[in-house]
Amino acid sequence: MTGCFPHYASLPTRRVVGLMSGTSADGIDAALCEISGSGRNARVRLLHAETVPYPPEIRAEVLALSTPGDVCLSRLCRLDSILGQLFADAALKAIAAAGLQPDAIHLIASHGQTLCHLPEPGGPGEWRVRATLQIAEPAVIARRTGILTVANFRAADLAAGGQGAPLVPYADWVLFTDPRRDRAVQNIGGIANVTYLPAGATLAEVRAFDTGPGNMLIDGAVRRFTAGAESCDRGGARAAAGRVDPGLLAWLMSHPFLSQPPPRSTGREAYGEEFLSQVLARAASRGLGEAEILATLTAYTATSIADAYRRWLPRLPEEMILGGGGVHNATLLRMIADELPTVRLRTHAEFGVPDDAKEALAFALLGNEALLGVPANVPGATGGQPAILGQVAFP
């Protein structure tokens, strides 16, 4: 298939940089890959992975503009251009670290930074639309690097009737489908999401959805408890020092998102600072200390994952392949194992995909499919009709 870029399609191997920053807004993940083929026959080799933290003032601005409420448009416009520069620089850093020059790269595929994701229809008056907003201006990336850039992947799925998320399941299908074993690929970023891959799955058989919060509430609580000095519960040590409060956990598990059937997606709008304030107020009314709160929030992520599997998957998988920042939280992994004792836990790293690079690698693959004219949303994940994802910016 040649798509709209026959020269790109004619290349036996394409070098693509995938760029991603998740809802935790820690920084930019860059994955430089060599890709051949397309669809289930695609082969991806990771050449280099790089994580570039946001400068503190930029991370603070991302989080501030991601908080529900009125937004200053001039700040939003400037941040879009600033992130374009930072994403470009992250790509160039990954290229240089791999010992290559920019002219050896065929494509940059940038997810950008999500500021707002509204998967449920709404709007003024009689208008009912779904909407999403990712920033990091692709024209800036293309111009600053001199490399063709594909971005704004979620918009096409929304236009095709989907929720615009999750999009990574296409890559999960390519990378992790097993001919004999049912697998669940569980990402634990700011938000947690699962891709269910029945043994030998076709794309039509793939199911995926957000299970609920991942690290977002845990990280937010740590930031508040330390006045911003720390941004995560390293290794789950703080949570390990506390006990889970059953009453608070039961209240958390009553969140309406968890009873919503797939396809479904969520974000900071449901589990951001406003909800965290409600959690902390309820915890204070129960006399809970910091360790107990973190233990309960960690249990919330583990329990909501297990609950989603039992409610919405056809059957429990034989294996769960874990990725995202949550894999570094030993307390969280222990709680997941306790909740799903029959499921074997594995990590992306066991399959040659660094845990922190998986989503950036996934968008490199989605960018490859865009230039080949291949629909790469998963209808069983987003609810949308098949769509070619992404918009192109020329250098």
Secondary structure, 3 states (H helix, E strand, C coil): CCCCCHHHHHCCCEEEEEEEECCCCCEEEEEEEEEECCHHHCEEEEEEEEEEECCHHHHHHHHHHHCCCCCCHHHHHHHHHHHHHHHHHHHHHHHHHCCCCHHHCCEEEEEEEEEEEEEEEECCCCCCEEEEEEECCHHHHHHHHCCCEEECCHHHHHHCCCCCCCCCHHHHHHHHCCCCCCEEEEEECCEEEEEEECCCCCHHHCEEEEEEECCHHHHHHHHHHCCCCCCCCHHHHHHHCCCCCHHHHHHHHCCHHHHCCCCCCCCHHHHCHHHHHHHHHHHHHCCCCHHHHHHHHHHHHHHHHHHHHHHHCCCCCCEEEEECHHHHCHHHHHHHHHHCCCCEEEEHHHHCCCCCCHHHHHHHHHHHHHHHCCCCCCHHHHCCCCCCCCEEECC
